[in-house]
Amino acid sequence: MKLRIFFAVLLVAGAWVAGRAFTNRGGGGEGVVGNALADVVAGERVINKSYKLAAGARVEVSSIHGNVNVVTIDGDTAEVHIVTDASDRRDLEKHKITVEGTGDRLVVRGEDNGGGGGGFWRWVAGRRQGRVSHRVELRVPRSVELRAIGVHGDLTVGALEGALQLAGIHGDVEVARAAGQANLSGIHGNVAIGLANLSGDGVKVSGVHGQVEFRLAAGLNADVSVSGIHGSVNVDNPAVKVEQDERHNFEAQVGTGGAPIRVSGVHGDVALTRG
């Protein structure tokens, strides 16, 4: 009996040492946290960093498994706050997030280092990915350009003055305001986007499996074209003048007309409302 107790104590002590070693790794605003024996089977990695960005800098977000919240602010300092949760340490190490920043570019990119080989092992890696989740919050200057691709979660964006590109989003999308131009494609969820001061190529939305709502700011001038949708177009804005409303095609003018708002391939309703 005493011998069994002795070995049990050694086992607990060894697990505690391993957990402490895992917890203390990392630095410079990034680390793994948890406590004692829990870290042997589960872990959490936290990243907190800040960068100075020039006006018009590009912010890129890709391969995130979880919700992403982009808050737009005044000033020139971007803040990155990320929490990665995993059910075991191996998953935590395989599915890290890399953050790189320079004066004109900020990149937040998910890594998948567990996909060696193909076929069966690629399938196993894909199944295991579900055991990792990310929570990403970015505070960035409103003047930046934003590009987000491959987000498996909801995406929320504040009022943005730079160009916007969203693709491959598996969740709901909400943008407080997009100005200039925006391109949204491959969205598996509902989309709500505020529009103001469009220019250039305007707005293009395609391949959405959900509802789409355009919240049009007062004074906006644009031309709307909707085609190939599996739903209806609903208008609740007196500034919108409907020019054509057929089964799968819709055209309208907002204000005096201007930059295009083009919509296609939407499996749901489209709404034009007041911003």
C-alpha positions as YAML, in Angstrom:
chain: A
units: angstrom
residues:
- id: 1
  name: MET
  ca: [0.00, 0.00, 0.00]
- id: 2
  name: LYS
  ca: [2.77, 2.44, 0.94]
- id: 3
  name: LEU
  ca: [4.53, 1.71, -2.36]
- id: 4
  name: ARG
  ca: [1.36, 2.54, -4.31]
- id: 5
  name: ILE
  ca: [0.94, 5.81, -2.45]
- id: 6
  name: PHE
  ca: [4.60, 6.68, -3.15]
- id: 7
  name: PHE
  ca: [4.19, 6.15, -6.91]
- id: 8
  name: ALA
  ca: [0.92, 8.11, -6.91]
- id: 9
  name: VAL
  ca: [2.67, 11.07, -5.30]
- id: 10
  name: LEU
  ca: [5.46, 10.88, -7.91]
- id: 11
  name: LEU
  ca: [2.88, 10.87, -10.72]
- id: 12
  name: VAL
  ca: [1.06, 13.93, -9.39]
- id: 13
  name: ALA
  ca: [4.34, 15.78, -8.85]
- id: 14
  name: GLY
  ca: [5.49, 15.01, -12.38]
- id: 15
  name: ALA
  ca: [2.21, 16.22, -13.86]
- id: 16
  name: TRP
  ca: [2.47, 19.43, -11.84]
- id: 17
  name: VAL
  ca: [6.00, 20.10, -13.13]
- id: 18
  name: ALA
  ca: [4.91, 19.45, -16.73]
- id: 19
  name: GLY
  ca: [1.96, 21.77, -16.31]
- id: 20
  name: ARG
  ca: [4.15, 24.56, -14.90]
- id: 21
  name: ALA
  ca: [6.63, 24.20, -17.77]
- id: 22
  name: PHE
  ca: [3.82, 24.45, -20.30]
- id: 23
  name: THR
  ca: [2.29, 27.44, -18.52]
- id: 24
  name: ASN
  ca: [5.54, 29.42, -18.40]
- id: 25
  name: ARG
  ca: [6.36, 29.14, -22.07]
- id: 26
  name: GLY
  ca: [5.93, 32.22, -24.27]
- id: 27
  name: GLY
  ca: [6.59, 35.93, -23.67]
- id: 28
  name: GLY
  ca: [6.38, 39.39, -25.11]
- id: 29
  name: GLY
  ca: [2.64, 39.62, -24.64]
- id: 30
  name: GLU
  ca: [1.97, 35.98, -25.53]
- id: 31
  name: GLY
  ca: [1.71, 33.00, -23.23]
- id: 32
  name: VAL
  ca: [-0.08, 29.85, -22.22]
- id: 33
  name: VAL
  ca: [-2.15, 29.94, -19.06]
- id: 34
  name: GLY
  ca: [-4.02, 27.42, -16.98]
- id: 35
  name: ASN
  ca: [-3.40, 25.70, -13.70]
- id: 36
  name: ALA
  ca: [-1.52, 22.62, -12.61]
- id: 37
  name: LEU
  ca: [-3.02, 19.32, -13.69]
- id: 38
  name: ALA
  ca: [-5.59, 20.94, -16.01]
- id: 39
  name: ASP
  ca: [-2.78, 21.99, -18.35]
- id: 40
  name: VAL
  ca: [-1.86, 18.38, -18.98]
- id: 41
  name: VAL
  ca: [-5.07, 17.87, -20.98]
- id: 42
  name: ALA
  ca: [-6.16, 21.40, -21.87]
- id: 43
  name: GLY
  ca: [-4.65, 24.80, -22.52]
- id: 44
  name: GLU
  ca: [-5.24, 28.42, -23.37]
- id: 45
  name: ARG
  ca: [-2.93, 30.73, -25.27]
- id: 46
  name: VAL
  ca: [-3.32, 34.50, -24.94]
- id: 47
  name: ILE
  ca: [-1.88, 37.13, -27.29]
- id: 48
  name: ASN
  ca: [-1.94, 40.84, -26.51]
- id: 49
  name: LYS
  ca: [0.04, 43.08, -28.85]
- id: 50
  name: SER
  ca: [-0.06, 46.61, -30.27]
- id: 51
  name: TYR
  ca: [1.30, 48.21, -33.45]
- id: 52
  name: LYS
  ca: [1.52, 51.67, -34.97]
- id: 53
  name: LEU
  ca: [-0.20, 51.75, -38.38]
- id: 54
  name: ALA
  ca: [0.03, 54.35, -41.11]
- id: 55
  name: ALA
  ca: [-3.12, 55.84, -42.63]
- id: 56
  name: GLY
  ca: [-4.50, 53.45, -45.25]
- id: 57
  name: ALA
  ca: [-2.60, 50.44, -43.89]
- id: 58
  name: ARG
  ca: [-3.94, 46.98, -44.73]
- id: 59
  name: VAL
  ca: [-5.24, 44.64, -42.03]
- id: 60
  name: GLU
  ca: [-5.48, 40.97, -43.04]
- id: 61
  name: VAL
  ca: [-7.26, 38.25, -41.05]
- id: 62
  name: SER
  ca: [-7.37, 34.63, -42.21]
- id: 63
  name: SER
  ca: [-8.00, 31.03, -41.10]
- id: 64
  name: ILE
  ca: [-9.69, 31.79, -37.79]
- id: 65
  name: HIS
  ca: [-11.84, 29.20, -36.01]
- id: 66
  name: GLY
  ca: [-14.06, 31.39, -33.88]
- id: 67
  name: ASN
  ca: [-15.63, 34.82, -33.69]
- id: 68
  name: VAL
  ca: [-13.79, 37.93, -34.88]
- id: 69
  name: ASN
  ca: [-14.64, 41.43, -33.65]
- id: 70
  name: VAL
  ca: [-13.00, 44.40, -35.39]
- id: 71
  name: VAL
  ca: [-13.47, 47.65, -33.50]
- id: 72
  name: THR
  ca: [-12.54, 50.83, -35.38]
- id: 73
  name: ILE
  ca: [-11.04, 53.73, -33.46]
- id: 74
  name: ASP
  ca: [-9.44, 57.14, -33.87]
- id: 75
  name: GLY
  ca: [-5.65, 57.37, -33.72]
- id: 76
  name: ASP
  ca: [-2.90, 55.23, -35.25]
- id: 77
  name: THR
  ca: [-2.40, 52.39, -32.74]
- id: 78
  name: ALA
  ca: [-3.80, 48.94, -33.46]
- id: 79
  name: GLU
  ca: [-4.36, 46.46, -30.63]
- id: 80
  name: VAL
  ca: [-4.58, 42.69, -31.04]
- id: 81
  name: HIS
  ca: [-6.26, 40.55, -28.39]
- id: 82
  name: ILE
  ca: [-6.53, 36.81, -29.09]
- id: 83
  name: VAL
  ca: [-7.45, 33.83, -26.94]
- id: 84
  name: THR
  ca: [-7.00, 30.29, -28.25]
- id: 85
  name: ASP
  ca: [-8.67, 27.45, -26.34]
- id: 86
  name: ALA
  ca: [-7.81, 23.80, -26.92]
- id: 87
  name: SER
  ca: [-8.87, 20.54, -25.35]
- id: 88
  name: ASP
  ca: [-5.26, 19.35, -25.19]
- id: 89
  name: ARG
  ca: [-1.75, 20.75, -25.56]
- id: 90
  name: ARG
  ca: [-1.11, 19.04, -28.88]
- id: 91
  name: ASP
  ca: [-4.01, 20.84, -30.53]
- id: 92
  name: LEU
  ca: [-2.93, 24.11, -28.95]
- id: 93
  name: GLU
  ca: [0.54, 23.80, -30.51]
- id: 94
  name: LYS
  ca: [-0.75, 22.70, -33.92]
- id: 95
  name: HIS
  ca: [-3.31, 25.48, -34.41]
- id: 96
  name: LYS
  ca: [-1.53, 28.67, -33.40]
- id: 97
  name: ILE
  ca: [-2.24, 32.18, -34.60]
- id: 98
  name: THR
  ca: [0.62, 34.21, -36.05]
- id: 99
  name: VAL
  ca: [0.58, 38.00, -35.72]
- id: 100
  name: GLU
  ca: [2.89, 40.17, -37.83]
- id: 101
  name: GLY
  ca: [2.87, 43.95, -38.00]
- id: 102
  name: THR
  ca: [4.68, 46.70, -39.87]
- id: 103
  name: GLY
  ca: [3.80, 50.33, -40.45]
- id: 104
  name: ASP
  ca: [1.60, 49.61, -43.46]
- id: 105
  name: ARG
  ca: [0.39, 46.07, -42.76]
- id: 106
  name: LEU
  ca: [-1.02, 43.97, -39.94]
- id: 107
  name: VAL
  ca: [-1.52, 40.23, -40.46]
- id: 108
  name: VAL
  ca: [-3.43, 37.89, -38.14]
- id: 109
  name: ARG
  ca: [-3.20, 34.38, -39.57]
- id: 110
  name: GLY
  ca: [-4.26, 31.02, -38.20]
- id: 111
  name: GLU
  ca: [-1.75, 28.21, -38.62]
- id: 112
  name: ASP
  ca: [-2.50, 24.51, -39.04]
- id: 113
  name: ASN
  ca: [0.66, 22.50, -38.42]
- id: 114
  name: GLY
  ca: [-1.03, 19.16, -38.00]
- id: 115
  name: GLY
  ca: [-1.90, 18.29, -41.56]
- id: 116
  name: GLY
  ca: [1.05, 16.12, -42.55]
- id: 117
  name: GLY
  ca: [0.16, 13.78, -45.41]
- id: 118
  name: GLY
  ca: [-3.16, 13.46, -47.18]
- id: 119
  name: GLY
  ca: [-6.17, 11.20, -47.39]
- id: 120
  name: PHE
  ca: [-7.02, 9.67, -44.03]
- id: 121
  name: TRP
  ca: [-4.59, 11.83, -42.02]
- id: 122
  name: ARG
  ca: [-5.89, 15.03, -43.60]
- id: 123
  name: TRP
  ca: [-9.41, 13.91, -42.62]
- id: 124
  name: VAL
  ca: [-8.23, 13.22, -39.06]
- id: 125
  name: ALA
  ca: [-6.61, 16.67, -38.87]
- id: 126
  name: GLY
  ca: [-9.84, 18.27, -40.07]
- id: 127
  name: ARG
  ca: [-11.84, 16.40, -37.43]
- id: 128
  name: ARG
  ca: [-9.44, 17.44, -34.70]
- id: 129
  name: GLN
  ca: [-9.60, 21.12, -35.69]
- id: 130
  name: GLY
  ca: [-13.00, 21.30, -34.02]
- id: 131
  name: ARG
  ca: [-11.25, 20.95, -30.66]
- id: 132
  name: VAL
  ca: [-9.64, 24.38, -31.05]
- id: 133
  name: SER
  ca: [-11.44, 27.72, -30.88]
- id: 134
  name: HIS
  ca: [-10.19, 31.30, -31.31]
- id: 135
  name: ARG
  ca: [-11.57, 34.53, -29.93]
- id: 136
  name: VAL
  ca: [-10.14, 37.50, -31.81]
- id: 137
  name: GLU
  ca: [-10.63, 41.19, -31.09]
- id: 138
  name: LEU
  ca: [-8.84, 43.85, -33.11]
- id: 139
  name: ARG
  ca: [-8.91, 47.56, -32.37]
- id: 140
  name: VAL
  ca: [-7.72, 49.30, -35.53]
- id: 141
  name: PRO
  ca: [-7.76, 52.84, -36.98]
- id: 142
  name: ARG
  ca: [-10.93, 53.39, -39.00]
- id: 143
  name: SER
  ca: [-8.82, 54.50, -42.01]
- id: 144
  name: VAL
  ca: [-7.38, 51.01, -42.64]
- id: 145
  name: GLU
  ca: [-8.28, 48.59, -45.41]
- id: 146
  name: LEU
  ca: [-9.66, 45.30, -44.07]
- id: 147
  name: ARG
  ca: [-9.38, 41.87, -45.68]
- id: 148
  name: ALA
  ca: [-10.83, 38.83, -43.88]
- id: 149
  name: ILE
  ca: [-10.79, 35.37, -45.44]
- id: 150
  name: GLY
  ca: [-11.64, 31.98, -43.96]
- id: 151
  name: VAL
  ca: [-13.37, 32.86, -40.70]
- id: 152
  name: HIS
  ca: [-15.36, 30.03, -39.10]
- id: 153
  name: GLY
  ca: [-17.45, 32.15, -36.81]
- id: 154
  name: ASP
  ca: [-19.33, 35.44, -36.67]
- id: 155
  name: LEU
  ca: [-17.57, 38.58, -37.94]
- id: 156
  name: THR
  ca: [-18.35, 42.07, -36.64]
- id: 157
  name: VAL
  ca: [-16.74, 45.21, -38.08]
- id: 158
  name: GLY
  ca: [-17.08, 48.82, -36.96]
- id: 159
  name: ALA
  ca: [-17.26, 51.95, -39.12]
- id: 160
  name: LEU
  ca: [-14.58, 51.59, -41.77]
- id: 161
  name: GLU
  ca: [-13.27, 54.24, -44.18]
- id: 162
  name: GLY
  ca: [-10.92, 52.01, -46.20]
- id: 163
  name: ALA
  ca: [-11.74, 49.25, -48.67]
- id: 164
  name: LEU
  ca: [-13.38, 46.09, -47.33]
- id: 165
  name: GLN
  ca: [-13.01, 42.52, -48.60]
- id: 166
  name: LEU
  ca: [-14.68, 39.54, -46.91]
- id: 167
  name: ALA
  ca: [-14.67, 35.99, -48.28]
- id: 168
  name: GLY
  ca: [-15.27, 32.50, -46.98]
- id: 169
  name: ILE
  ca: [-17.05, 33.53, -43.78]
- id: 170
  name: HIS
  ca: [-18.96, 30.72, -42.04]
- id: 171
  name: GLY
  ca: [-21.08, 32.81, -39.74]
- id: 172
  name: ASP
  ca: [-23.08, 36.01, -39.58]
- id: 173
  name: VAL
  ca: [-21.49, 39.25, -40.79]
- id: 174
  name: GLU
  ca: [-22.29, 42.72, -39.48]
- id: 175
  name: VAL
  ca: [-20.51, 45.87, -40.68]
- id: 176
  name: ALA
  ca: [-21.47, 49.14, -38.99]
- id: 177
  name: ARG
  ca: [-20.44, 51.21, -42.01]
- id: 178
  name: ALA
  ca: [-18.46, 50.67, -45.19]
- id: 179
  name: ALA
  ca: [-17.31, 53.63, -47.24]
- id: 180
  name: GLY
  ca: [-15.36, 53.68, -50.48]
- id: 181
  name: GLN
  ca: [-15.77, 50.15, -51.82]
- id: 182
  name: ALA
  ca: [-16.57, 46.67, -50.49]
- id: 183
  name: ASN
  ca: [-16.54, 43.12, -51.83]
- id: 184
  name: LEU
  ca: [-18.30, 40.30, -49.95]
- id: 185
  name: SER
  ca: [-18.44, 36.72, -51.27]
- id: 186
  name: GLY
  ca: [-18.91, 33.19, -50.02]
- id: 187
  name: ILE
  ca: [-20.79, 34.10, -46.85]
- id: 188
  name: HIS
  ca: [-22.58, 31.24, -45.06]
- id: 189
  name: GLY
  ca: [-24.74, 33.32, -42.77]
- id: 190
  name: ASN
  ca: [-26.72, 36.54, -42.66]
- id: 191
  name: VAL
  ca: [-25.19, 39.85, -43.74]
- id: 192
  name: ALA
  ca: [-26.02, 43.33, -42.43]
- id: 193
  name: ILE
  ca: [-23.90, 46.21, -43.75]
- id: 194
  name: GLY
  ca: [-24.18, 49.96, -43.44]
- id: 195
  name: LEU
  ca: [-23.23, 51.94, -46.55]
- id: 196
  name: ALA
  ca: [-22.08, 55.55, -46.87]
- id: 197
  name: ASN
  ca: [-20.00, 57.64, -49.29]
- id: 198
  name: LEU
  ca: [-19.42, 54.89, -51.87]
- id: 199
  name: SER
  ca: [-16.87, 55.42, -54.62]
- id: 200
  name: GLY
  ca: [-14.98, 53.56, -57.32]
- id: 201
  name: ASP
  ca: [-16.31, 50.03, -57.83]
- id: 202
  name: GLY
  ca: [-18.87, 50.51, -55.07]
- id: 203
  name: VAL
  ca: [-20.20, 47.35, -53.43]
- id: 204
  name: LYS
  ca: [-20.35, 43.79, -54.72]
- id: 205
  name: VAL
  ca: [-22.08, 41.00, -52.78]
- id: 206
  name: SER
  ca: [-22.25, 37.44, -54.14]
- id: 207
  name: GLY
  ca: [-22.64, 33.87, -52.99]
- id: 208
  name: VAL
  ca: [-24.47, 34.50, -49.72]
- id: 209
  name: HIS
  ca: [-26.41, 31.69, -48.05]
- id: 210
  name: GLY
  ca: [-28.57, 33.85, -45.83]
- id: 211
  name: GLN
  ca: [-30.36, 37.20, -45.65]
- id: 212
  name: VAL
  ca: [-28.69, 40.41, -46.82]
- id: 213
  name: GLU
  ca: [-29.56, 43.84, -45.42]
- id: 214
  name: PHE
  ca: [-28.12, 47.11, -46.74]
- id: 215
  name: ARG
  ca: [-28.52, 49.93, -44.24]
- id: 216
  name: LEU
  ca: [-28.29, 53.01, -46.43]
- id: 217
  name: ALA
  ca: [-27.02, 56.22, -44.84]
- id: 218
  name: ALA
  ca: [-28.87, 59.49, -45.47]
- id: 219
  name: GLY
  ca: [-27.50, 61.28, -48.51]
- id: 220
  name: LEU
  ca: [-26.13, 58.13, -50.14]
- id: 221
  name: ASN
  ca: [-26.20, 58.11, -53.96]
- id: 222
  name: ALA
  ca: [-25.93, 54.72, -55.66]
- id: 223
  name: ASP
  ca: [-27.36, 52.42, -58.33]
- id: 224
  name: VAL
  ca: [-28.63, 49.04, -57.14]
- id: 225
  name: SER
  ca: [-28.67, 45.89, -59.29]
- id: 226
  name: VAL
  ca: [-29.87, 42.54, -57.92]
- id: 227
  name: SER
  ca: [-29.89, 39.35, -60.01]
- id: 228
  name: GLY
  ca: [-30.06, 35.58, -59.60]
- id: 229
  name: ILE
  ca: [-31.33, 35.53, -56.03]
- id: 230
  name: HIS
  ca: [-33.53, 32.92, -54.34]
- id: 231
  name: GLY
  ca: [-35.68, 35.31, -52.38]
- id: 232
  name: SER
  ca: [-37.29, 38.72, -52.67]
- id: 233
  name: VAL
  ca: [-36.07, 42.33, -52.47]
- id: 234
  name: ASN
  ca: [-37.70, 44.44, -49.77]
- id: 235
  name: VAL
  ca: [-37.43, 48.23, -49.69]
- id: 236
  name: ASP
  ca: [-37.93, 50.30, -46.54]
- id: 237
  name: ASN
  ca: [-36.20, 53.55, -47.46]
- id: 238
  name: PRO
  ca: [-37.85, 56.55, -49.16]
- id: 239
  name: ALA
  ca: [-34.58, 57.45, -50.92]
- id: 240
  name: VAL
  ca: [-34.78, 54.24, -53.00]
- id: 241
  name: LYS
  ca: [-36.60, 54.54, -56.35]
- id: 242
  name: VAL
  ca: [-37.45, 51.14, -57.79]
- id: 243
  name: GLU
  ca: [-36.91, 50.96, -61.57]
- id: 244
  name: GLN
  ca: [-37.35, 47.23, -62.19]
- id: 245
  name: ASP
  ca: [-38.74, 44.51, -59.94]
- id: 246
  name: GLU
  ca: [-39.03, 41.10, -61.57]
- id: 247
  name: ARG
  ca: [-38.81, 37.57, -60.20]
- id: 248
  name: HIS
  ca: [-35.01, 37.32, -60.14]
- id: 249
  name: ASN
  ca: [-33.95, 40.80, -61.23]
- id: 250
  name: PHE
  ca: [-34.24, 44.10, -59.43]
- id: 251
  name: GLU
  ca: [-32.89, 47.58, -60.21]
- id: 252
  name: ALA
  ca: [-33.23, 50.78, -58.24]
- id: 253
  name: GLN
  ca: [-31.68, 54.19, -57.75]
- id: 254
  name: VAL
  ca: [-30.65, 55.54, -54.36]
- id: 255
  name: GLY
  ca: [-30.75, 59.33, -54.21]
- id: 256
  name: THR
  ca: [-29.46, 60.69, -57.50]
- id: 257
  name: GLY
  ca: [-27.62, 57.48, -58.40]
- id: 258
  name: GLY
  ca: [-23.89, 56.88, -58.40]
- id: 259
  name: ALA
  ca: [-21.53, 54.06, -57.42]
- id: 260
  name: PRO
  ca: [-22.93, 50.58, -58.08]
- id: 261
  name: ILE
  ca: [-24.32, 48.18, -55.47]
- id: 262
  name: ARG
  ca: [-24.32, 44.79, -57.23]
- id: 263
  name: VAL
  ca: [-25.90, 41.70, -55.69]
- id: 264
  name: SER
  ca: [-26.01, 38.16, -57.11]
- id: 265
  name: GLY
  ca: [-26.30, 34.56, -56.01]
- id: 266
  name: VAL
  ca: [-28.06, 35.21, -52.71]
- id: 267
  name: HIS
  ca: [-30.04, 32.33, -51.18]
- id: 268
  name: GLY
  ca: [-32.31, 34.52, -49.12]
- id: 269
  name: ASP
  ca: [-34.04, 37.91, -49.08]
- id: 270
  name: VAL
  ca: [-32.36, 41.25, -49.76]
- id: 271
  name: ALA
  ca: [-33.46, 44.37, -47.86]
- id: 272
  name: LEU
  ca: [-32.73, 48.05, -48.48]
- id: 273
  name: THR
  ca: [-33.37, 49.91, -45.23]
- id: 274
  name: ARG
  ca: [-32.49, 53.17, -43.53]
- id: 275
  name: GLY
  ca: [-29.06, 53.47, -42.02]
...
